[in-house]
Amino acid sequence: MFRRLLPKETNFFDYFERHSRLGMEACKEMDALSSNPAELHPRVDRIKEIEHEADAIAHECIDAIHRTFITPIDRADIHRLIRRLDDIVDAVDSAAARMMMYELTTTRPELTQLSATLVRASQEIDGALRHLRHLGKNGPAIDRFCQGVYDAEKQGDEILKVALVRLFQEEKEPLLLIKWKEVFERLERATDRCEEVANIIQGIVIEAS
């Protein structure tokens, strides 16, 4: 009876990896949308579906924390990590939803740059998470992936600065300026969440060392 209550340590890593795959898909959908805004409706719909699927995984993971007696890593870290992973998808969904609401069926170079940066950051996160279940021997590899996330986040900051400068210099229609500013800021927020995920992962590695 007691044996059945013991946790399978791979479960939480499975949650992280499943969620990460959805995060990458959401970022790739956003990237595809930025290159072809004529596909606004189907891309935004798919991102919303992904957001619902990611939410379900996050809830499953948090429920499992409460049901599990022994966790492979600190339960507070598990909770923070799955929440921040979910925040990335939420931020992408929020940006896509704003594009739909504002009917932004054109694109701007900074949109494609930000979305490409997000794809890169999500792929680096996925690499780190796939090494996390054997973190004892994968510390250096995880660190390299996290550094890739930090580089992407810095790039996102720079893209946002350029985007806002150009908007205020070139956009003559105030409402359109406000709409694009909001989309850009929500996408850059997603890169910030990626950085927070990398911070949590590195903290887990340090605690295990």
NUGU-360667 format. One record per residue (C-alpha): y, x, z; residue number from 1. Coordinates in nm, 2 decimals. Each point is the difference from the previous one (the first is absolute). Layout:
Y | X | Z | NUM
...
END
This chain:
0.00 | 0.00 | 0.00 | 1
0.24 | 0.28 | 0.10 | 2
-0.08 | 0.19 | -0.32 | 3
0.12 | -0.30 | -0.21 | 4
0.34 | 0.02 | 0.18 | 5
0.06 | 0.36 | -0.09 | 6
0.25 | 0.04 | -0.29 | 7
-0.07 | 0.14 | -0.34 | 8
0.26 | 0.28 | -0.02 | 9
0.03 | -0.03 | -0.37 | 10
0.14 | -0.36 | 0.02 | 11
0.36 | 0.09 | 0.08 | 12
0.00 | 0.27 | -0.27 | 13
-0.13 | -0.26 | -0.24 | 14
0.29 | -0.23 | 0.09 | 15
0.25 | 0.28 | -0.06 | 16
-0.16 | 0.09 | -0.34 | 17
-0.02 | -0.36 | -0.12 | 18
0.36 | -0.06 | 0.09 | 19
0.11 | 0.32 | -0.16 | 20
-0.17 | -0.10 | -0.33 | 21
0.20 | -0.32 | 0.00 | 22
0.32 | 0.19 | 0.08 | 23
-0.06 | 0.22 | -0.30 | 24
-0.06 | -0.30 | -0.22 | 25
0.32 | -0.17 | 0.12 | 26
0.20 | 0.32 | -0.08 | 27
-0.16 | 0.02 | -0.34 | 28
0.08 | -0.36 | -0.07 | 29
0.36 | 0.07 | 0.09 | 30
0.00 | 0.31 | -0.22 | 31
-0.13 | -0.21 | -0.29 | 32
0.26 | -0.26 | 0.06 | 33
0.28 | 0.25 | 0.00 | 34
-0.12 | 0.12 | -0.34 | 35
-0.04 | -0.34 | -0.15 | 36
0.22 | -0.26 | 0.18 | 37
-0.11 | -0.27 | -0.25 | 38
-0.32 | -0.01 | 0.21 | 39
0.20 | -0.10 | 0.31 | 40
-0.19 | -0.32 | 0.09 | 41
-0.36 | 0.12 | -0.03 | 42
0.08 | 0.33 | 0.17 | 43
0.19 | -0.16 | 0.29 | 44
-0.28 | -0.26 | 0.04 | 45
-0.26 | 0.28 | 0.02 | 46
0.20 | 0.20 | 0.25 | 47
0.02 | -0.32 | 0.22 | 48
-0.38 | -0.03 | -0.02 | 49
-0.04 | 0.36 | 0.10 | 50
0.24 | -0.06 | 0.30 | 51
-0.22 | -0.29 | 0.12 | 52
-0.32 | 0.21 | -0.04 | 53
0.16 | 0.29 | 0.19 | 54
0.11 | -0.23 | 0.28 | 55
-0.35 | -0.13 | 0.04 | 56
-0.14 | 0.36 | 0.03 | 57
0.27 | 0.08 | 0.26 | 58
-0.09 | -0.30 | 0.20 | 59
-0.37 | 0.08 | -0.02 | 60
0.07 | 0.35 | 0.12 | 61
0.21 | -0.11 | 0.29 | 62
-0.26 | -0.25 | 0.11 | 63
-0.26 | 0.27 | -0.02 | 64
0.21 | 0.22 | 0.24 | 65
-0.03 | -0.27 | 0.26 | 66
-0.37 | -0.04 | -0.05 | 67
-0.09 | 0.36 | 0.01 | 68
-0.08 | 0.18 | 0.32 | 69
0.03 | 0.36 | -0.14 | 70
0.22 | 0.09 | -0.29 | 71
-0.03 | 0.31 | -0.21 | 72
0.37 | 0.08 | 0.05 | 73
0.26 | -0.14 | 0.24 | 74
0.02 | -0.37 | -0.03 | 75
0.38 | 0.01 | 0.01 | 76
-0.01 | 0.24 | -0.30 | 77
-0.23 | -0.24 | -0.18 | 78
0.24 | -0.29 | 0.06 | 79
0.31 | 0.20 | -0.11 | 80
-0.17 | 0.14 | -0.31 | 81
-0.13 | -0.34 | -0.13 | 82
0.34 | -0.16 | 0.07 | 83
0.20 | 0.27 | -0.18 | 84
-0.24 | -0.01 | -0.30 | 85
0.06 | -0.38 | -0.01 | 86
0.38 | 0.07 | 0.02 | 87
-0.02 | 0.20 | -0.33 | 88
-0.16 | -0.30 | -0.18 | 89
0.25 | -0.24 | 0.16 | 90
0.29 | 0.21 | -0.12 | 91
-0.13 | 0.01 | -0.36 | 92
-0.06 | -0.37 | 0.01 | 93
0.35 | -0.06 | 0.13 | 94
0.15 | 0.20 | -0.28 | 95
-0.21 | -0.17 | -0.27 | 96
0.08 | -0.34 | 0.15 | 97
0.37 | 0.07 | -0.02 | 98
-0.03 | 0.10 | -0.36 | 99
-0.16 | -0.34 | -0.07 | 100
0.25 | -0.19 | 0.21 | 101
0.29 | 0.17 | -0.17 | 102
-0.17 | -0.02 | -0.35 | 103
0.05 | 0.37 | -0.06 | 104
-0.17 | 0.02 | -0.34 | 105
0.16 | 0.33 | -0.09 | 106
-0.07 | 0.35 | 0.14 | 107
0.20 | 0.30 | 0.12 | 108
-0.11 | 0.36 | 0.00 | 109
0.02 | 0.02 | 0.37 | 110
-0.25 | -0.29 | 0.03 | 111
-0.26 | 0.19 | -0.20 | 112
0.07 | 0.32 | 0.19 | 113
-0.04 | -0.17 | 0.34 | 114
-0.31 | -0.18 | -0.10 | 115
-0.16 | 0.32 | -0.13 | 116
0.09 | 0.17 | 0.32 | 117
-0.17 | -0.28 | 0.20 | 118
-0.31 | 0.04 | -0.21 | 119
-0.01 | 0.37 | 0.08 | 120
0.05 | -0.06 | 0.37 | 121
-0.27 | -0.27 | 0.01 | 122
-0.24 | 0.23 | -0.17 | 123
0.07 | 0.28 | 0.25 | 124
-0.05 | -0.24 | 0.29 | 125
-0.33 | -0.11 | -0.15 | 126
-0.11 | 0.36 | -0.02 | 127
0.08 | 0.06 | 0.36 | 128
-0.18 | -0.31 | 0.12 | 129
-0.31 | 0.08 | -0.20 | 130
-0.02 | 0.33 | 0.19 | 131
0.08 | -0.16 | 0.34 | 132
-0.35 | -0.11 | 0.09 | 133
-0.11 | 0.37 | 0.01 | 134
0.33 | 0.12 | 0.13 | 135
-0.16 | 0.29 | 0.20 | 136
-0.06 | 0.20 | -0.31 | 137
0.26 | -0.16 | -0.23 | 138
0.32 | 0.08 | 0.20 | 139
0.15 | 0.24 | -0.26 | 140
-0.07 | -0.24 | -0.29 | 141
0.15 | -0.30 | 0.19 | 142
0.31 | 0.21 | 0.07 | 143
0.04 | 0.08 | -0.37 | 144
-0.02 | -0.37 | -0.08 | 145
0.26 | -0.08 | 0.27 | 146
0.23 | 0.26 | -0.14 | 147
-0.02 | -0.17 | -0.33 | 148
0.10 | -0.32 | 0.16 | 149
0.30 | 0.17 | 0.16 | 150
0.11 | 0.15 | -0.33 | 151
-0.03 | -0.35 | -0.17 | 152
0.21 | -0.16 | 0.28 | 153
0.27 | 0.26 | -0.04 | 154
0.00 | -0.06 | -0.37 | 155
0.04 | -0.37 | 0.07 | 156
0.30 | 0.06 | 0.21 | 157
0.17 | 0.20 | -0.28 | 158
-0.08 | -0.26 | -0.26 | 159
0.15 | -0.27 | 0.22 | 160
0.32 | 0.20 | 0.04 | 161
0.04 | 0.05 | -0.37 | 162
-0.09 | -0.36 | -0.07 | 163
0.27 | -0.14 | 0.24 | 164
0.26 | 0.24 | -0.14 | 165
-0.07 | -0.11 | -0.35 | 166
0.00 | -0.37 | 0.09 | 167
0.34 | 0.02 | 0.16 | 168
0.14 | 0.21 | -0.28 | 169
-0.15 | -0.19 | -0.29 | 170
-0.09 | -0.36 | 0.09 | 171
0.30 | -0.23 | -0.06 | 172
-0.17 | -0.32 | 0.11 | 173
0.00 | -0.02 | 0.39 | 174
-0.29 | -0.23 | 0.03 | 175
-0.22 | 0.22 | -0.22 | 176
0.10 | 0.30 | 0.20 | 177
-0.11 | -0.17 | 0.32 | 178
-0.33 | -0.11 | -0.15 | 179
-0.10 | 0.35 | -0.12 | 180
0.12 | 0.16 | 0.32 | 181
-0.23 | -0.22 | 0.20 | 182
-0.30 | 0.08 | -0.22 | 183
0.06 | 0.37 | 0.01 | 184
0.04 | 0.00 | 0.38 | 185
-0.32 | -0.19 | 0.05 | 186
-0.19 | 0.24 | -0.22 | 187
0.14 | 0.30 | 0.18 | 188
-0.10 | -0.17 | 0.33 | 189
-0.35 | 0.01 | -0.13 | 190
0.02 | 0.38 | -0.04 | 191
0.13 | 0.02 | 0.36 | 192
-0.31 | -0.20 | 0.11 | 193
-0.21 | 0.25 | -0.19 | 194
0.16 | 0.28 | 0.20 | 195
-0.08 | -0.18 | 0.32 | 196
-0.36 | -0.04 | -0.10 | 197
-0.02 | 0.38 | -0.06 | 198
0.16 | 0.06 | 0.34 | 199
-0.27 | -0.21 | 0.17 | 200
-0.28 | 0.17 | -0.19 | 201
0.13 | 0.35 | 0.09 | 202
0.03 | -0.11 | 0.37 | 203
-0.37 | -0.11 | -0.01 | 204
-0.10 | 0.33 | -0.14 | 205
0.20 | 0.19 | 0.27 | 206
-0.16 | -0.21 | 0.28 | 207
-0.35 | 0.07 | -0.14 | 208
0.06 | 0.38 | -0.03 | 209
END
